[in-house]
Amino acid sequence: MCKNLDCNYHYVEPEGEVTAFTYTATSRELQLTGTALPVNASLVRHVEFAHSKCTVSAISNESLTCTLDHEPVCGDHLPKLYSIYGLVNNSVNLTETTITCTVSSVTPTSQLNLLGGDNITITGTQFPWNIETSTVEIKFTDSQETACIPQISSSTELVCLTEEFDIDVSAGQSYGLSITINNQTVTNSLS
């Protein structure tokens, strides 16, 4: 055990490199290829992609296949492979894969209280199943960009709480709702 920060640390070169990957949405399967990857599952701490951990099903020193434990979350993503020695490098040539959010409905769409305090339920796909691991910003398209504060989320439903509108400007008006999740914006109209 180290005393008074008087420790000798031994640093090692990063091990392996992910040179390519593919993600298949229908099966939630992620395939990594690379060089000097961990050769068996006991050398893998975990794999992550699109804010989800991934369960390893096949592995060799040049490839790894796993299935996401949760629906992927929208945004632009690269895989993260953690071996027992730490994060395995991604090649600088890897291109992020875009997972797209969709909005199918928003309720309520009218009669919102100008003083705020309304819960708005947004239904769609690829929403954060764990809201704390994503960046979520929801606001109206009024001149004040009135916020709707995210409260809870699942992969298909997002609930936010409206803040107070500018009563003099907003009474009787129709505004859109801008939803930005992990730098991906989706828009929908409300009254």
C-alpha positions in Angstrom: 0.0 0.0 0.0 1.3 3.5 -0.9 2.0 6.0 1.9 2.2 9.8 1.4 1.7 9.4 -2.4 5.1 7.7 -2.6 4.1 5.0 -5.1 5.8 3.6 -8.2 3.3 3.3 -11.0 3.9 1.2 -14.0 2.2 2.4 -17.2 1.8 0.2 -20.2 1.2 1.0 -23.8 -2.4 0.8 -24.9 -3.2 -2.7 -26.0 -5.0 -3.4 -29.3 -7.0 -1.2 -31.7 -10.5 -1.3 -33.1 -10.1 -0.6 -36.8 -13.7 -1.1 -38.0 -17.2 -1.8 -36.6 -20.8 -2.4 -37.8 -24.0 -2.1 -36.0 -27.2 -4.0 -37.0 -30.3 -2.3 -35.6 -32.7 -5.2 -36.2 -30.7 -7.6 -34.0 -28.9 -4.9 -31.9 -25.6 -6.7 -32.8 -22.3 -4.8 -32.7 -19.3 -6.3 -34.5 -15.8 -4.9 -33.9 -12.7 -5.8 -35.9 -9.2 -4.8 -35.1 -5.7 -5.8 -34.1 -4.5 -7.4 -30.8 -8.0 -7.4 -29.3 -8.6 -9.3 -26.1 -8.5 -13.0 -27.0 -11.2 -14.2 -24.6 -14.2 -12.8 -22.6 -12.3 -12.9 -19.3 -10.0 -10.2 -20.7 -12.9 -7.9 -21.5 -14.3 -5.6 -18.8 -17.2 -4.4 -20.9 -18.2 -3.0 -24.3 -20.4 0.1 -24.8 -22.2 1.5 -27.8 -24.9 4.3 -28.0 -25.1 4.5 -24.2 -25.7 0.8 -23.8 -23.5 -2.0 -22.5 -23.1 -5.0 -24.9 -23.0 -8.7 -24.0 -20.1 -10.5 -25.7 -21.2 -13.6 -27.8 -18.0 -14.2 -29.8 -14.4 -13.1 -29.5 -11.0 -13.6 -31.1 -7.9 -11.4 -31.2 -9.2 -9.8 -34.5 -13.0 -9.6 -33.8 -15.6 -9.3 -31.2 -19.4 -9.7 -31.5 -21.9 -8.5 -28.9 -25.5 -7.7 -28.4 -26.7 -4.4 -26.9 -28.4 -4.9 -23.5 -30.7 -1.9 -24.2 -32.1 0.0 -27.2 -29.4 2.4 -28.5 -29.8 6.1 -27.8 -29.9 8.6 -30.6 -26.7 10.5 -31.4 -23.4 9.9 -33.2 -21.6 7.0 -31.6 -18.3 5.1 -31.6 -17.9 1.8 -29.7 -15.9 1.6 -26.5 -14.1 -1.6 -25.7 -12.6 -1.9 -22.2 -10.1 -4.7 -21.6 -8.7 -5.5 -18.2 -5.9 -3.1 -19.1 -8.2 -0.2 -19.8 -9.8 1.4 -22.9 -8.8 -0.2 -26.2 -7.9 2.5 -28.8 -10.3 3.3 -31.7 -8.6 3.9 -35.0 -8.5 7.6 -36.0 -10.2 6.4 -39.3 -13.4 5.2 -37.5 -16.5 7.1 -38.5 -19.3 7.5 -36.0 -22.6 5.8 -36.6 -25.7 7.9 -36.3 -28.6 6.5 -34.3 -31.7 8.6 -35.2 -34.5 9.7 -32.8 -38.0 9.9 -34.0 -41.1 11.6 -32.5 -44.5 10.0 -33.2 -46.7 12.0 -30.8 -46.6 14.8 -28.2 -49.4 15.2 -25.6 -50.9 17.5 -24.7 -50.7 19.7 -27.8 -53.0 22.5 -26.7 -54.3 24.3 -23.6 -51.0 24.6 -21.9 -50.9 26.6 -18.7 -48.9 29.8 -19.4 -47.7 29.7 -15.8 -45.9 26.4 -16.6 -46.2 23.1 -14.6 -47.6 21.0 -17.5 -46.1 17.5 -18.1 -45.6 16.9 -21.8 -45.2 13.3 -22.9 -43.2 12.8 -26.1 -43.5 9.4 -27.7 -41.0 8.1 -30.2 -37.9 5.9 -30.6 -34.3 5.8 -29.5 -34.8 8.1 -26.5 -32.4 7.8 -23.5 -33.5 4.9 -21.3 -31.3 6.4 -18.7 -31.7 10.2 -18.9 -28.6 10.9 -16.7 -26.2 9.5 -19.3 -27.5 11.8 -22.2 -27.7 15.5 -22.9 -31.4 16.4 -23.3 -32.7 19.9 -24.0 -36.3 20.6 -24.7 -37.6 24.1 -25.5 -40.5 25.8 -27.2 -39.9 27.9 -30.4 -41.3 31.1 -28.8 -39.1 34.1 -28.7 -38.0 33.3 -25.1 -37.3 29.7 -25.9 -39.3 28.5 -22.9 -37.8 25.4 -21.5 -39.5 22.1 -20.8 -37.3 20.3 -18.2 -36.8 16.6 -18.8 -38.1 14.5 -15.9 -38.1 10.9 -16.9 -37.3 8.9 -20.0 -37.5 5.4 -21.5 -36.4 4.4 -25.0 -39.9 5.2 -26.3 -41.2 7.9 -24.0 -39.8 11.2 -22.7 -41.7 13.4 -20.1 -40.8 17.0 -19.5 -42.2 19.8 -17.2 -43.0 23.2 -18.8 -41.6 26.4 -17.3 -43.5 29.7 -17.2 -44.2 31.4 -20.6 -44.1 35.1 -21.2 -47.9 35.6 -20.7 -48.1 38.9 -22.7 -46.4 37.3 -25.8 -47.5 33.7 -25.7 -51.3 33.8 -24.9 -53.2 32.2 -27.8 -50.1 31.5 -29.8 -48.9 28.3 -31.4 -45.3 27.2 -31.0 -43.1 24.2 -32.0 -41.2 22.1 -29.6 -37.5 21.6 -30.2 -36.0 18.4 -28.8 -32.3 17.9 -28.8 -30.8 14.7 -27.6 -27.0 14.1 -27.7 -26.7 16.9 -30.3 -29.5 15.5 -32.5 -32.6 17.8 -33.0 -36.2 16.7 -33.7 -39.0 19.2 -34.0 -42.8 18.9 -33.5 -45.6 21.5 -33.6 -47.8 22.3 -30.5 -50.5 24.9 -29.8 
